[in-house]
């Protein structure tokens, strides 16, 4: 078995969505939380495979017969506001039609996790300016547990940093679920530093310093 990083494409949508589901509960599987298991991926992973304002890479395992299996992904954009505008025009509307926000009398038909995503789709989040004032570029990364702790997360972030630097940015940020202790430890260990924000937990990475 060997691993390598390559650029992702819309053809990777199914497995990227699956990986998102298997890591969406603060780094753990969220399968038990969804009757509509595609929801996490449709918000946090799949749009990056389709929108022009995003970049996308996958971690691929190749077996002895040359068969490939995607086991992780890193996606993001070098311009968060441009991505938000792109998604508002070209991504969220079709999902809003497909997954309308349930009326109060029907909300008990959905799990709490599903309601989070349905509410998000009805009113997509935009990032606080205090975060973008640090860097406009950002990432989302997820790797299947069997391939974590082997240095590939750092290698994938290196590829993302190379991308944002080539796009003229100086660094990038990541937002985390406050329950994700392992994720927090990982980001801090490789040089991410906390961004002060009232909206959530964010960490920023100086790109050139990281590459050096």
Secondary structure as UniProt FT lines:
FT   STRAND          2..7
FT   HELIX           10..12
FT   HELIX           13..23
FT   TURN            26..27
FT   HELIX           31..33
FT   TURN            37..38
FT   HELIX           39..44
FT   TURN            45..46
FT   HELIX           47..50
FT   TURN            52..53
FT   STRAND          55..62
FT   TURN            64..65
FT   STRAND          68..77
FT   HELIX           80..90
FT   HELIX           92..98
FT   HELIX           104..109
FT   HELIX           112..122
FT   HELIX           129..132
FT   TURN            133..134
FT   STRAND          138..143
FT   HELIX           145..147
FT   TURN            148..149
FT   HELIX           152..166
FT   TURN            167..168
FT   STRAND          171..176
FT   TURN            178..179
FT   HELIX           181..189
FT   TURN            190..191
FT   STRAND          193..195
FT   STRAND          201..206
FT   HELIX           207..211
//
